[in-house]
Amino acid sequence: MLEVTDVTIERGGVPVVSDLSLTVGRGEVVALLGPSGAGKSSLLLAVAGLVDVARGSVRIGGRDVRGVPPHRRGVGLVFQEYALFPHLDVLGNLVYGLHGDGRSRSEHEDVARGWLARVGLDPSAFAHRDVATLSGGQRQRVALARSLAPDPDVLLLDEPLGALDRQLREELLLELAAVVRREDGPAVVAVTHDRDEAFTLGDRVGVLRDGRLEALDGPARLWSSPASPWVADFLGHDNVVAMADARGLEMDVTGDVAFAATAVRVGPAGEGVAGRVVGDTWRDGHRRLTVEVGDVHLVAEVPVGASFHVGDQVGVQVHGDGAIEF
């Protein structure tokens, strides 16, 4: 449904996306991750027709859309900031995008009410609400329904949950995935900074770096077999270590390596390689130490009640089972 072929996008003559190719099938969700400035949002805007492509092509449903205005591309776009029309009520926001398809106002309202229900908003309670009275989660649902109501061929999500607090993001994430992932649905490209969001939404997940697609794969394979040490580090693998440093940790490796915090054992000084505790943090109920071993900083998961403190001299052992080599 969506074919991006060798696309380069420039800003001020400088490429922000370079020779990028990507295909997305009907009903498929591709989630794109990458640091700020990697070109994620620029790619979405190019597909939507809001920025020009310097080289390459964008095809939607087999049609080259270069020169086709945004409103004739069959693309829905959901922004982080919702972009709802403040002078229209909820129903008016949805109906606005349906004008010009030959159906009556009442038919448009029926479609709009149906989509409100599908995104979890009771039409009888929300259809005539002022959008200014909605919560952030409700506004995001309205923005999603407005983009889906015209039955677009391609749906673009630009940080769709980024403006919400963590608890609300987690509540809406599964609902969002259920709404957009349909066999007869649009081809979906979702841009996010959040790895968990990308892995939950995406049938495939892509990682962009400096305007280039570094990796693209299913979530499980991308995590277990990252394309490079940089991809592994960006995805959040706990420890990504160069070969020479890994050998200094007494690991038998033939390349750079990534391994989990649970693979690092911290004990009394003299057991294993000498190290020093330089950080003590918590993540999702787990206690994690940062241990300096020579020039390397390792993350180790330890029991909650373990008697380690910042500054302690310790011994470190790394169990290499399950480590990823590059």
C-alpha positions as CSV (number, residue, x, y, z in Angstrom):
1,M,0.0,0.0,0.0
2,L,2.9,2.4,0.8
3,E,6.2,2.2,-1.1
4,V,9.0,4.6,-0.3
5,T,11.9,4.1,-2.7
6,D,15.3,5.7,-2.4
7,V,13.9,8.8,-0.8
8,T,16.1,11.8,0.1
9,I,14.7,14.8,1.9
10,E,16.8,17.9,2.3
11,R,16.5,20.9,4.6
12,G,18.5,23.9,3.5
13,G,20.4,21.7,1.0
14,V,21.4,19.3,3.8
15,P,20.0,15.8,3.7
16,V,17.8,14.9,6.7
17,V,16.8,11.6,5.1
18,S,19.1,9.8,2.7
19,D,18.2,7.1,0.2
20,L,15.6,5.5,2.4
21,S,13.4,2.7,1.2
22,L,10.4,1.2,3.0
23,T,7.3,-0.7,2.1
24,V,4.2,-1.1,4.3
25,G,1.3,-3.4,3.4
26,R,-2.4,-2.9,4.0
27,G,-3.2,-3.6,7.7
28,E,0.5,-3.6,8.6
29,V,2.0,-1.3,11.3
30,V,5.6,-0.2,11.0
31,A,6.9,1.7,14.0
32,L,10.0,3.9,13.6
33,L,12.4,4.6,16.4
34,G,15.4,6.9,16.4
35,P,17.1,9.7,18.2
36,S,16.0,13.3,17.7
37,G,17.1,14.5,14.3
38,A,17.1,11.1,12.8
39,G,14.6,12.0,10.1
40,K,11.5,10.2,11.5
41,S,9.0,13.1,11.4
42,S,10.5,14.4,8.1
43,L,9.7,11.0,6.5
44,L,6.1,11.2,7.7
45,L,5.6,14.7,6.4
46,A,7.0,13.7,3.0
47,V,4.6,10.8,2.8
48,A,1.8,13.2,3.7
49,G,2.9,15.7,1.1
50,L,3.8,18.4,3.6
51,V,7.5,18.5,2.7
52,D,9.1,17.9,-0.7
53,V,11.1,14.9,-1.7
54,A,14.5,15.9,-3.3
55,R,15.0,12.5,-4.8
56,G,13.2,9.1,-4.9
57,S,9.5,8.3,-5.0
58,V,6.5,7.8,-2.8
59,R,3.8,5.5,-4.0
60,I,0.4,4.9,-2.3
61,G,-1.8,2.1,-3.6
62,G,0.6,1.9,-6.6
63,R,0.2,5.6,-7.5
64,D,3.1,7.9,-7.6
65,V,2.0,10.8,-5.4
66,R,4.7,13.3,-6.2
67,G,2.9,16.6,-7.0
68,V,-0.4,15.3,-5.5
69,P,-1.7,17.7,-2.8
70,P,-2.0,16.3,0.8
71,H,-5.8,16.2,0.8
72,R,-5.8,14.0,-2.3
73,R,-3.3,11.4,-1.2
74,G,-5.6,9.2,1.0
75,V,-3.4,9.8,4.0
76,G,-4.5,10.3,7.6
77,L,-2.1,12.1,10.0
78,V,-2.3,12.1,13.8
79,F,0.0,14.6,15.5
80,Q,1.2,14.6,19.1
81,E,-0.5,17.9,19.7
82,Y,-3.9,16.6,18.4
83,A,-4.5,19.6,16.1
84,L,-8.3,19.5,16.7
85,F,-10.4,22.5,15.5
86,P,-11.3,24.5,18.6
87,H,-14.4,26.1,17.0
88,L,-16.0,22.7,16.2
89,D,-17.4,20.2,18.6
90,V,-16.2,16.6,18.7
91,L,-18.7,15.4,16.0
92,G,-17.9,18.5,13.8
93,N,-14.2,17.6,14.0
94,L,-14.8,14.2,12.6
95,V,-17.3,15.3,10.0
96,Y,-15.0,18.0,8.7
97,G,-12.7,15.4,7.1
98,L,-15.5,13.7,5.3
99,H,-16.7,16.6,3.2
100,G,-16.6,16.2,-0.6
101,D,-17.2,12.4,-0.8
102,G,-20.7,12.7,-2.1
103,R,-22.5,11.5,1.0
104,S,-25.1,13.5,3.0
105,R,-24.5,15.3,6.3
106,S,-26.5,12.6,8.2
107,E,-24.4,9.8,6.6
108,H,-21.2,11.6,7.6
109,E,-22.5,11.9,11.2
110,D,-23.3,8.2,11.2
111,V,-19.8,7.4,10.2
112,A,-18.4,9.8,12.7
113,R,-20.4,8.3,15.6
114,G,-19.3,4.8,14.6
115,W,-15.7,5.8,14.8
116,L,-16.2,7.5,18.2
117,A,-17.5,4.3,19.5
118,R,-14.6,2.3,18.0
119,V,-12.1,4.5,19.9
120,G,-13.9,4.1,23.2
121,L,-15.9,7.3,23.3
122,D,-19.7,7.0,23.8
123,P,-21.2,9.1,20.9
124,S,-24.2,10.0,23.0
125,A,-21.9,11.5,25.7
126,F,-19.2,13.0,23.5
127,A,-20.5,13.9,20.1
128,H,-21.4,17.5,21.0
129,R,-18.7,18.1,23.6
130,D,-16.5,21.2,23.2
131,V,-13.0,19.8,22.5
132,A,-11.6,22.2,25.1
133,T,-13.4,20.3,27.8
134,L,-11.8,16.9,26.9
135,S,-8.9,15.3,28.7
136,G,-5.6,14.6,26.9
137,G,-6.6,10.9,26.4
138,Q,-10.0,11.9,25.0
139,R,-8.5,14.4,22.6
140,Q,-6.1,11.8,21.3
141,R,-9.0,9.4,20.7
142,V,-10.9,12.1,18.8
143,A,-7.8,12.9,16.7
144,L,-7.4,9.2,15.9
145,A,-11.0,8.8,15.0
146,R,-10.9,11.9,12.8
147,S,-8.0,10.5,10.8
148,L,-9.5,7.1,10.4
149,A,-13.1,8.2,9.5
150,P,-12.3,9.0,5.8
151,D,-10.9,5.4,5.5
152,P,-7.4,6.4,4.4
153,D,-5.0,4.2,2.5
154,V,-2.1,5.2,4.8
155,L,-2.3,6.3,8.5
156,L,0.7,8.3,9.9
157,L,1.1,8.6,13.7
158,D,3.6,11.2,14.9
159,E,4.3,10.5,18.6
160,P,0.6,9.7,19.0
161,L,0.9,9.2,22.8
162,G,3.8,11.5,23.5
163,A,1.7,14.3,25.1
164,L,0.2,11.9,27.7
165,D,1.5,10.9,31.1
166,R,3.0,7.5,31.5
167,Q,0.1,5.8,33.1
168,L,-2.4,7.1,30.5
169,R,0.1,6.2,27.6
170,E,0.1,2.6,28.9
171,E,-3.7,2.5,29.2
172,L,-4.2,3.8,25.6
173,L,-1.4,1.8,23.9
174,L,-3.2,-1.5,23.6
175,E,-6.4,0.3,22.6
176,L,-4.5,2.1,19.9
177,A,-2.9,-1.1,18.6
178,A,-6.3,-2.8,18.4
179,V,-7.8,0.1,16.5
180,V,-5.1,0.5,13.8
181,R,-4.0,-3.1,13.3
182,R,-6.7,-4.5,11.1
183,E,-6.5,-6.8,8.0
184,D,-8.6,-4.4,6.0
185,G,-7.1,-1.3,7.6
186,P,-4.6,1.3,6.3
187,A,-0.9,0.9,6.0
188,V,0.3,2.5,9.3
189,V,3.6,4.2,10.0
190,A,4.1,5.2,13.7
191,V,6.9,7.4,14.8
192,T,7.9,7.3,18.5
193,H,10.8,7.8,20.9
194,D,9.5,5.1,23.2
195,R,10.9,1.6,22.6
196,D,8.1,-0.2,24.4
197,E,5.5,1.7,22.4
198,A,7.2,0.8,19.1
199,F,7.5,-2.9,20.1
200,T,3.8,-3.0,21.1
201,L,2.4,-1.2,18.1
202,G,4.7,-2.4,15.3
203,D,4.4,-5.6,13.3
204,R,7.9,-4.5,12.3
205,V,10.1,-1.9,13.9
206,G,12.6,0.3,12.1
207,V,15.5,2.2,13.7
208,L,16.7,5.4,12.0
209,R,20.0,7.1,12.5
210,D,21.2,10.2,10.7
211,G,18.4,9.8,8.1
212,R,19.2,6.2,7.3
213,L,17.3,3.0,8.1
214,E,19.8,1.1,10.3
215,A,17.5,-1.9,11.0
216,L,14.0,-3.1,10.2
217,D,12.6,-6.4,11.6
218,G,9.9,-7.9,13.7
219,P,10.1,-6.9,17.4
220,A,11.3,-10.2,18.7
221,R,14.0,-10.6,16.1
222,L,15.1,-7.0,16.2
223,W,15.6,-7.3,20.0
224,S,17.4,-10.7,20.0
225,S,19.5,-10.0,16.9
226,P,20.2,-6.3,16.6
227,A,21.9,-5.2,13.4
228,S,24.9,-3.5,15.1
229,P,26.2,-2.5,18.5
230,W,24.8,1.0,18.0
231,V,21.3,-0.5,17.4
232,A,21.6,-2.7,20.5
233,D,22.6,0.3,22.6
234,F,19.8,2.5,21.2
235,L,17.2,-0.2,21.8
236,G,18.2,-0.4,25.5
237,H,20.3,-3.5,25.9
238,D,21.9,-3.1,29.3
239,N,25.5,-3.6,28.4
240,V,27.1,-3.2,24.9
241,V,30.9,-3.8,25.2
242,A,33.7,-3.7,22.6
243,M,35.6,-7.0,22.1
244,A,38.8,-5.9,23.8
245,D,36.9,-4.8,26.9
246,A,34.8,-8.0,26.9
247,R,38.0,-10.0,26.9
248,G,39.2,-7.9,29.8
249,L,36.1,-9.1,31.6
250,E,37.2,-12.7,31.0
251,M,34.6,-13.3,28.3
252,D,35.5,-15.7,25.5
253,V,34.3,-13.6,22.5
254,T,35.3,-13.0,18.9
255,G,33.6,-9.6,18.5
256,D,31.7,-6.8,20.2
257,V,29.0,-8.1,22.6
258,A,25.8,-7.1,24.3
259,F,24.4,-8.8,27.4
260,A,21.8,-8.2,30.1
261,A,22.2,-6.7,33.5
262,T,21.2,-10.1,35.0
263,A,24.3,-11.6,33.4
264,V,26.6,-9.5,35.6
265,R,27.3,-10.9,39.0
266,V,28.6,-8.5,41.7
267,G,30.3,-9.9,44.8
268,P,33.0,-9.2,47.3
269,A,36.3,-7.7,46.1
270,G,38.7,-10.5,45.0
271,E,36.0,-12.6,43.3
272,G,36.3,-12.1,39.6
273,V,37.5,-8.8,37.9
274,A,38.1,-5.8,40.2
275,G,35.4,-3.1,40.0
276,R,33.9,-0.2,41.9
277,V,30.3,0.7,42.4
278,V,29.6,4.2,40.9
279,G,25.8,4.2,40.7
280,D,22.8,2.7,42.4
281,T,19.4,3.1,40.7
282,W,15.9,1.5,40.4
283,R,14.0,0.5,37.3
284,D,10.5,-1.0,37.5
285,G,11.1,-2.4,41.0
286,H,14.5,-3.8,40.2
287,R,17.7,-2.5,41.8
288,R,20.6,-1.9,39.4
289,L,24.2,-1.0,40.1
290,T,26.6,0.7,37.7
291,V,30.0,-0.8,38.2
292,E,33.2,0.7,36.8
293,V,35.7,-1.9,35.6
294,G,38.7,-0.2,34.0
295,D,37.2,2.1,31.3
296,V,34.0,0.2,31.1
297,H,30.7,0.9,33.0
298,L,28.6,-2.2,33.4
299,V,25.0,-2.3,34.6
300,A,24.2,-5.2,37.0
301,E,20.9,-6.2,38.5
302,V,21.2,-7.2,42.2
303,P,18.8,-8.3,44.9
304,V,16.9,-5.4,46.5
305,G,18.5,-6.0,49.9
306,A,22.1,-6.5,48.7
307,S,24.5,-4.5,50.8
308,F,26.3,-2.6,48.1
309,H,26.9,1.1,48.2
310,V,28.4,3.7,45.9
311,G,32.2,3.7,46.3
312,D,32.4,0.0,47.3
313,Q,35.2,-2.1,45.8
314,V,33.7,-5.3,44.4
315,G,34.4,-8.3,42.2
316,V,32.6,-8.7,38.9
317,Q,31.9,-11.8,36.9
318,V,30.0,-11.9,33.6
319,H,28.1,-15.0,32.6
320,G,28.1,-15.0,28.8
321,D,25.2,-17.4,28.2
322,G,22.6,-15.5,26.1
323,A,25.1,-12.8,25.1
324,I,24.7,-11.3,21.6
325,E,27.9,-11.1,19.5
326,F,28.5,-8.8,16.5
